[in-house]
Amino acid sequence: MDEIIRILRAELALCMKLEAAAQAQREALKANLDGRRVTETTQTVDGLLRQISVFEKQKEELLQKAECESMLELLKHQPYSKEKMEAKEYMNRMTELFQRIRNIGSANKLLLKNDMEYLTFSLNVMTQSQAGPGYDDTESPDKAAIQGKKLFDRSV
């Protein structure tokens, strides 16, 4: 039971940091003024996700040893104790955190999509594209943009 508590406690602490980092990333994306800040917050989020994945692997190993499919199932097999109730509380708190992190992640994804659309629009304006988004990989070749000038034209 000590191993379960240790893993859940560490994972909960990292998830709380991840929520704060994702929120900082969202604020940086909203401000849309400082690319370095967005990069720094994204690196922080990535680092936290890597740390969480270490504990996820430990959880998987623990579940395999116990021949259980989930932490809830593993906890059901444990006798009633203060530690079991503590572990359940950690799991409930992590479920709430994951939902909030998912919501923040969805907002960040939308902000990034909007920024990418604006960037594509700006590039099309600079190159005087006359049709379609000329820098979109999903566009089929027959609908490619007609370029007025090249962005890096050496003759200019």
N, C-alpha and C positions, 0 to 999 in steps of 0.2 A: 504494500500500500504506500510505503514511503516513496517508492520509485514513481508511482502514479502522481502523487502530490507534487513531487519535485518537477516532473515534466510539465504538468498543468500550470503550476505556479510560474515557471520560467516562460512558458508559452503565453500566458496571460500578460505578464509584464511586457513581453515583446509586442504583443498585439496592442497594448495601450500606447506604446511608443509608435507603432505603425499607424494607429489612428491619428495621432498628433502630427506625424510626418506627412500623411496623406492630406490632412487639413492644411498644413503649410504649403504643400504642393498646389493645392487648389487655390489658395490665396495668391501664390506666385503666378499661377496661370491666369487668374482673374486680373491681376495688376498688369500683366502682359507688357511689362516694361524692362524686366531684367532677366535675360536669358541665363545668366550665371546662377541666379537664384533658383530658377526652374531646374537647371541641371543639378545643382547641389541637393535640392529636395528630392529629385528623382533618384539620385545616387543613394541618399539616405533610405528611401523606401526600398530600393533594390537590396541594400545591405540587410535591412530588417527582414525582408522576405527570405533571404538566404539563411539567416539565423533561425527563423521559424521553421524552415524546411529541415534543419538538423533535428529539431525536436519532433517534427512529424515523422521522420525516419525512426527515431527512438520509440515513438508511440507505436509505429507499425511493428517493430521488432517485439515490443512488449505484448501487443495483441496476438502476434503469431505464436509466441511462447504460451500464451494463455488459451490459444485456439478460440479467440473471440473475433467478431467482425467489427465491433465498435467499442469505444470507451464506455458507453452506457451499458452495453452488455457485460463488459468486464466489471464494472461497478456493481451490477446486479448480483454477480457471483461473490462479491465481497460481503463479509458479515457486517451488520449494522455497527457503526462506530462514528466517533466524532470526525475522523479522517475521511470516512466515506461521505459524510454530509458536506465536509469542506470541499472535497473533490467535485461533488455535484454542483456546489455553488460556483466553483471556478468554471465548470463547463457551461453553466447558465450565463455567467458574465461574458465568457468568450463567444457564445452564440449571439448575444446582444452586440458585442463589439464587432463581430464579423458582419452583421447586418449594417451597422453604421459605416464600416469600412467599405462595404459593397456600394452603399449609396454615395459615399464620397468618390469612390472609383468611377462610378457612372457619370457623376458630374465632371470629373477630370477628363474622362473620355470625350464628353461632349465639348468641353472647352478646347481640348486638343484638336478635335475635328473642325471646330469653327476657326481656330488659328490656321489650320492647314488649308482650309478653303480660302481664307483671306490671303495667305501666302501664294496660293495658286493664282488667285485673281490678280494680285500685285505683279506676279511674274508675267502673266498674260498682258497686262497693261504695259509693262516695261518693254515687252518684245512686240507689242502691237499685234497680238494674235487676233484673228478675225472670227474665229469660231471655236466653240467648245473649250474645255479645260485642257490646254496643251501639255500639261505636266502630270496628268492623271494616268497611272498605270492601268487602270481598269477600262480605259477607253479603247474601243476597237480601232484597228488601223484605218478602216474606211471612213471613220468619223474623226480622224486626226485633225488637229488645229492647223489652219493655214497661217504660217508665220510671215509677218511683215518684215521684221529684222531679227537677226540672231542676237541673243543676249550678250554673247562674247564675240562680236564681230571685230576682226582685226583691222578692217579697212576704215573703221570710224576714227 
